[in-house]
Amino acid sequence: MYATHTAINPLEFNNMKIKNIKWTLMVVLATASIGFTSCEDEPDKYETTTATPSINYIRPVDVASKDSLLTSASMSSTICLVGNNLRSIKELVFNDQKAVLNTSYITDNTLIVTVPKTIPSTVSDKIYVITTKNDTIPYDFKVIVPAPTISSMSNEWAAANETVTITGDYFLDYSNYPLSIKVGDDYTLPKTAIQSITKTGITFTMPSDVPTGKNFYITTKYGTTKAAFQYKDKRGMLFDFDTPWDGVNVLGNHGWHSQKIQHDDTSLSGNYLMLGDADMTKDGAWNDGNFSFEYWAGTWNHTFDADGPKLNDVGDFSDWQNKSIKFEMYIPSSNPWCAAPMQVIFAGTDKVTLPTANNTFFHSGDGWGRALYMPWNNDNLSYDTGGKWVTVTIPLSDFNKDWDGNAAKKSFSSVEDFASLTIFVTTGSYDSKTVTPTGKDCHPIIKIDNIRVVPNK
């Protein structure tokens, strides 16, 4: 038997040899490349050192500002440390807060880092440089923390020995630099009156000797801030429900209804206005007899005299864009408010005066702006003040809603738009439509005192 042999073309044979040689060469080169790579230095590889680092100065990261030297920086700002042997730094601690280091931004001579955003518990005004040899080197540098911000006080008309809370932010109390509260220039709240301090709230017992009509000042290590509010503030007082009109103050009902103005054991300061103590449906149906208070300027004989002055002659409504209406409110937990907005409506004599007023001017369809106050619109559809008086603040810039809750078409243009005031707890609607939320059936009692207009700052 003879074996069968396939003839090979010499040209194909040569091509096969060339391909094998090429493949062998590629494998050799690849292997050599790996060897070369492992032997060569990687130019971008970060390597720590053990040399002692030094910081010459700190500057902004912005190249345009690189000649500016920094001795302090705000939380969360990014800065650049300039010095020597900075790759031997393994940690940076600002006061007592550790920063996050990114080796992509570290060279021997520069280190870019973001100042920690957490407020320090202990302030030393230093950066602590921790080296790879675990040495600690301090460097003087301040982290700028904001001065306190003051938002509100739970009851600006709190009685002596009442517990109140001031809310805001950056209320920082250190053992070596305690927080302090002043009222006016000369009165400091006793430390013993303060019950607790958190970053956003200060709770204290109101002393009996706090001066009235004075602003609060809160001081921390990082500055002093003046509150917009005053204790027992009488600025811009429109209704204290105690003082008859005497050229300065206004008392009470002056419209279609005569709501209860009374005093009892719950009184804040003498008489108060009461709305409600009547059933309210979940859709806040019209019930002006129990839920509407009016002060409409003028008198029944078409004049403006001592019987019915315009409110803008009583309070200062100049710069109204930067003012708020305030009042104290009391809602017992036994009778929570669960439906309908409190519609707070200022209007000029072009819209309403006592002899010509009727109960349609504020929902006539012209889109006159008012505030809709609905603290009950929460997960529980219920609001009460726990049997305490609280201060309500509504900026006049929020008077931008129409009767039905939609955006108003018109708003204030001059102080003359503040002649009269209507407060009506009801849900408005045009053509049986409203964007105001539906609440729950309830029997609310809403007590109001000290209605005033004051500056926001």
C-alpha positions in Angstrom: 0.0 0.0 0.0 1.2 3.3 -0.9 0.7 6.4 1.2 -1.0 9.3 -0.5 0.9 12.6 -0.4 -0.6 16.0 -1.1 1.6 18.2 -3.0 2.4 21.6 -1.4 2.8 24.6 -3.5 6.2 26.2 -2.7 4.6 29.7 -2.6 2.1 28.6 0.0 4.8 27.0 2.0 6.8 30.2 2.1 3.7 32.2 3.2 3.1 29.8 6.0 6.7 30.2 7.2 6.4 34.0 7.1 3.1 33.9 9.1 4.7 31.6 11.7 7.7 33.9 12.0 5.4 37.0 12.4 3.4 35.3 15.1 6.4 34.2 17.0 7.9 37.7 16.7 4.7 39.2 18.1 4.6 36.9 21.1 8.3 37.6 21.8 7.7 41.4 21.5 4.6 41.2 23.7 6.5 39.3 26.4 9.4 41.7 26.2 7.0 44.6 26.5 5.6 43.2 29.7 9.1 42.8 31.0 10.0 46.3 30.0 6.9 47.8 31.6 7.5 46.0 34.8 11.0 47.4 34.9 10.2 51.0 33.9 8.8 53.6 36.3 5.1 54.5 35.8 5.1 58.3 35.5 1.5 58.7 36.8 1.8 56.3 39.7 1.4 57.9 43.1 4.0 56.9 45.7 4.2 58.2 49.2 7.5 59.3 50.7 8.9 59.4 54.2 10.5 62.9 54.1 9.2 65.5 56.6 6.6 67.7 54.9 6.4 71.4 55.2 3.7 73.9 54.3 5.0 77.2 53.0 1.5 78.8 52.5 -2.1 78.1 51.5 -3.7 79.7 48.5 -7.0 79.4 46.5 -7.2 76.7 43.8 -8.1 79.3 41.1 -5.0 80.0 39.1 -6.0 83.6 38.7 -5.9 84.0 42.5 -2.8 81.9 43.1 -0.9 84.9 44.5 -3.5 85.4 47.3 -2.6 83.8 50.6 -5.2 82.2 52.8 -5.2 82.0 56.6 -8.8 80.8 56.7 -11.5 79.3 54.5 -15.1 78.4 54.7 -16.4 74.9 55.2 -16.7 73.0 51.9 -14.3 75.3 50.1 -11.4 73.9 48.2 -7.8 75.2 48.9 -4.3 74.4 47.8 -1.4 73.7 50.2 2.0 74.7 48.8 5.2 73.4 50.3 7.7 70.5 50.2 7.5 66.7 50.5 3.7 66.8 50.5 3.5 63.2 49.3 4.5 62.2 52.8 1.1 63.5 54.1 -1.3 60.7 54.8 -4.0 62.6 56.7 -5.1 66.2 57.2 -7.3 67.2 60.1 -9.0 70.6 60.3 -9.7 71.3 64.0 -11.0 67.8 64.8 -12.5 67.0 61.4 -10.6 64.7 59.0 -10.5 65.8 55.3 -10.7 63.5 52.4 -7.5 63.3 50.4 -7.3 62.5 46.7 -3.9 61.4 45.6 -4.6 62.6 42.1 -4.3 66.1 43.5 -1.2 65.6 45.5 2.4 66.3 44.3 5.6 66.9 46.2 4.9 70.6 46.2 1.1 71.1 46.0 -1.9 69.4 47.7 -5.5 70.3 46.8 -8.1 69.5 49.4 -11.7 70.4 50.4 -12.3 71.8 53.9 -14.6 69.4 55.8 -18.2 70.5 55.9 -18.9 69.2 59.4 -18.8 71.7 62.1 -15.9 71.0 64.6 -16.7 69.9 68.1 -13.4 71.3 69.3 -11.9 74.4 67.8 -8.2 74.8 67.7 -7.9 76.9 64.6 -5.2 74.5 63.2 -4.7 72.0 60.5 -3.0 68.9 61.8 -0.7 67.2 59.2 -0.3 63.5 59.9 2.7 62.0 58.1 3.5 58.5 56.8 5.7 58.2 59.8 2.7 59.0 62.1 4.2 62.3 63.1 1.7 65.2 63.7 2.6 68.7 62.6 0.2 71.6 63.4 -0.3 74.5 61.0 -2.3 77.7 62.0 -5.5 77.9 59.9 -9.1 78.9 60.7 -12.2 77.2 59.3 -14.8 79.8 58.9 -18.2 78.7 60.3 -21.2 81.0 59.7 -22.5 83.3 62.4 -25.9 82.2 63.8 -29.0 82.5 61.7 -32.2 83.2 63.5 -35.5 82.3 62.0 -38.2 82.6 64.6 -39.3 82.3 68.3 -42.1 80.0 69.2 -44.0 82.7 71.1 -42.8 86.3 70.9 -45.3 87.3 73.6 -44.4 84.5 76.0 -45.2 85.0 79.7 -42.6 84.8 82.4 -41.6 81.2 83.2 -42.9 80.0 79.9 -40.8 77.6 77.8 -40.0 79.0 74.4 -37.7 77.9 71.5 -35.7 80.0 69.1 -35.1 78.2 65.8 -32.4 78.9 63.3 -29.0 77.4 62.5 -25.3 77.4 63.7 -26.2 77.7 67.4 -22.8 76.5 68.4 -22.0 76.2 72.1 -18.4 75.4 73.1 -17.1 75.0 76.7 -14.3 77.5 75.9 -16.7 79.8 74.0 -20.3 79.4 75.2 -23.2 80.7 73.3 -24.9 83.8 74.8 -28.3 85.5 74.3 -28.9 89.2 74.8 -32.2 91.1 74.7 -31.5 94.7 73.8 -28.1 96.1 74.6 -28.0 95.6 78.4 -29.8 92.3 79.3 -28.1 88.9 79.0 -30.2 85.8 79.4 -29.0 83.9 82.5 -27.3 80.6 81.5 -29.5 78.9 84.1 -32.6 79.8 82.0 -31.3 77.8 79.0 -32.7 74.3 78.9 -31.0 72.9 75.8 -29.0 74.0 72.7 -28.8 72.2 69.4 -27.4 73.4 66.1 -30.9 74.5 65.0 -32.7 75.3 68.2 -32.4 76.9 71.7 -35.0 76.1 74.3 -35.1 78.3 77.4 -37.4 79.5 80.2 -38.5 83.1 79.8 -37.2 85.1 82.8 -39.5 87.6 84.4 -37.2 90.6 83.9 -36.6 90.4 80.1 -37.1 93.9 78.7 -39.9 94.3 76.2 -39.8 95.9 72.8 -36.1 94.8 72.4 -34.5 92.6 69.8 -32.8 89.3 70.6 -29.0 88.9 69.8 -27.3 85.5 69.7 -23.5 85.3 69.9 -21.3 82.3 69.2 -17.6 82.0 68.6 -18.3 82.8 65.0 -20.2 86.1 65.4 -23.3 87.9 66.6 -26.7 87.9 64.9 -29.6 90.2 65.6 -33.1 88.7 65.3 -35.8 90.5 63.4 -38.3 89.9 66.1 -38.7 91.7 69.5 -40.0 90.5 72.8 -43.6 91.5 73.2 -43.3 93.5 70.0 -45.7 96.4 69.6 -44.4 97.8 66.4 -47.1 98.2 63.7 -49.7 97.0 66.2 -53.1 97.0 64.4 -55.2 94.9 66.9 -54.4 94.1 70.5 -58.1 93.7 71.2 -57.7 95.8 74.4 -57.1 99.4 73.4 -59.8 101.4 71.7 -58.9 103.8 68.9 -56.9 106.7 70.3 -55.0 107.7 67.2 -52.6 104.9 67.6 -54.4 101.6 68.3 -57.5 99.9 66.8 -59.9 97.6 68.6 -62.0 94.9 67.1 -64.8 94.2 64.8 -65.7 96.7 62.2 -67.7 95.0 59.4 -70.7 92.7 59.0 -69.9 90.4 61.9 -69.2 90.8 65.6 -66.9 87.9 66.5 -66.2 87.2 70.1 -63.5 89.4 71.7 -63.0 88.0 75.2 -60.6 86.9 77.9 -60.3 83.9 80.1 -57.7 81.7 81.8 -56.0 81.0 78.4 -55.6 84.7 77.6 -52.2 85.8 76.3 -52.4 89.5 77.2 -55.9 90.6 78.0 -58.6 90.1 75.3 -58.3 88.0 72.2 -60.4 87.4 69.1 -62.0 83.9 68.7 -63.0 82.3 65.5 -64.8 79.0 65.2 -66.1 76.9 68.1 -68.5 75.6 65.4 -68.6 72.7 63.0 -66.5 72.9 59.8 -67.0 70.5 56.9 -64.0 68.8 55.4 -64.4 71.0 52.3 -64.3 74.2 54.3 -67.8 75.3 53.3 -68.8 79.0 53.8 -69.6 79.8 57.4 -68.9 83.5 57.8 -71.0 83.8 60.9 -68.4 81.9 62.9 -65.2 82.1 60.9 -65.0 85.6 59.5 -63.5 88.7 61.1 -63.6 92.1 59.3 -62.1 95.4 59.9 -63.4 97.6 57.0 -62.3 101.2 57.0 -64.8 104.1 57.2 -68.0 104.7 59.0 -71.6 104.0 58.2 -72.0 107.7 57.2 -69.4 107.5 54.5 -66.6 109.3 56.3 -63.2 108.5 57.7 -63.1 109.7 61.3 -62.3 108.4 64.7 -64.8 105.6 64.3 -63.1 103.8 61.5 -59.6 104.9 60.4 -57.7 103.2 57.6 -55.2 100.6 58.8 -52.5 102.3 56.8 -53.0 105.3 59.0 -52.5 103.1 62.1 -49.5 100.9 61.1 -46.5 101.6 58.9 -47.0 99.8 55.6 -44.1 101.5 53.8 -41.7 99.0 52.2 -44.4 96.4 52.5 -42.4 94.1 50.3 -40.1 93.5 53.2 -42.6 93.2 56.0 -44.9 90.5 57.5 -48.1 90.3 59.3 -47.8 88.6 62.6 -50.1 87.4 65.3 -50.3 85.0 68.2 -52.6 82.0 67.9 -53.9 79.4 70.3 -55.7 76.2 69.2 -56.5 73.7 71.9 -55.7 70.0 71.2 -59.3 69.2 72.0 -60.5 71.3 69.0 -57.9 71.0 66.2 -58.1 72.8 62.9 -58.5 70.3 60.1 -59.9 72.0 57.0 -60.0 75.2 55.0 -57.4 77.9 54.7 -57.3 81.0 56.7 -57.7 83.7 54.0 -56.0 86.8 55.2 -57.0 89.7 53.0 -55.8 93.4 53.0 -57.7 95.8 50.7 -57.9 99.4 49.9 -60.9 101.7 50.0 -61.2 101.3 46.2 -62.3 97.7 47.0 -64.1 98.0 50.3 -65.3 100.6 52.8 -67.7 99.9 55.6 -70.8 101.6 54.1 -70.5 100.1 50.7 -68.9 96.7 51.6 -70.6 93.5 50.9 -69.4 89.9 51.3 -68.4 89.4 47.6 -65.5 91.9 47.2 -62.8 89.3 48.1 -64.1 86.7 45.7 -65.4 88.9 42.9 -63.2 87.2 40.3 -60.7 90.0 39.8 -58.0 87.8 41.3 -57.1 90.1 44.3 -54.1 88.6 46.2 -54.3 87.3 49.7 -52.4 84.8 51.9 -53.8 81.3 52.4 -52.6 79.9 55.7 -53.1 76.1 56.2 -50.9 74.6 58.9 -53.3 71.6 59.1 -52.2 70.5 55.6 -49.9 67.8 56.8 -49.8 64.0 57.0 -52.4 64.0 59.8 -54.7 66.7 58.3 -54.8 68.3 61.7 -53.2 71.2 63.6 -53.3 72.5 67.1 -50.9 74.4 69.3 -51.0 72.0 72.2 -52.8 74.5 74.4 -50.1 77.1 73.9 -49.8 80.4 72.2 -47.5 80.5 69.2 -46.4 83.3 66.9 -47.6 83.1 63.2 -45.6 85.0 60.6 -46.8 85.5 57.0 -44.7 87.7 54.7 -46.7 90.2 52.8 -44.9 88.9 49.7 -46.9 85.7 50.2 -50.2 87.5 49.5 -50.2 86.0 46.0 -53.1 83.6 46.0 -56.7 84.0 44.7 -59.9 83.0 46.5 -59.6 79.4 45.1 -55.9 78.9 45.8 -54.7 79.6 42.3 -52.2 82.4 41.6 -53.6 85.9 42.1 -53.8 88.3 39.1 -53.4 91.4 41.2 -51.5 92.4 44.3 -50.4 95.5 46.3 -49.2 98.6 44.6 -49.2 101.2 47.4 -49.8 101.7 51.1 -53.4 102.6 50.2 -54.0 98.9 49.6 -53.8 98.2 53.3 -56.9 100.2 54.5 -58.9 97.1 55.6 -58.4 93.6 56.8 -60.5 90.4 56.5 -59.7 87.1 58.1 -62.0 84.3 56.9 -61.4 80.6 57.4 -63.1 79.0 54.3 -62.3 77.3 51.1 -63.0 79.5 48.1 -64.1 78.2 44.7 -65.0 79.6 41.3 -67.5 77.4 39.4 -67.3 74.8 42.1 -63.5 74.4 41.4 -60.6 74.9 43.8 -57.0 73.8 44.1 -57.2 74.1 47.9 -56.8 70.6 49.6 -59.6 68.9 51.3 -59.3 68.3 55.0 -61.4 66.6 57.6 -64.6 67.5 59.4 -63.8 69.3 62.6 -64.9 71.7 65.3 -62.0 74.1 65.5 -61.4 76.8 68.1 -58.9 79.5 66.8 -57.9 82.3 69.2 -55.9 85.2 67.8 -54.2 88.2 69.5 -51.8 91.0 68.7 -52.2 91.4 65.0 -49.3 93.6 63.7 -47.2 94.4 60.7 -43.4 94.4 61.3 -40.2 94.4 59.2 -38.7 91.1 58.2 -35.2 92.2 59.2 
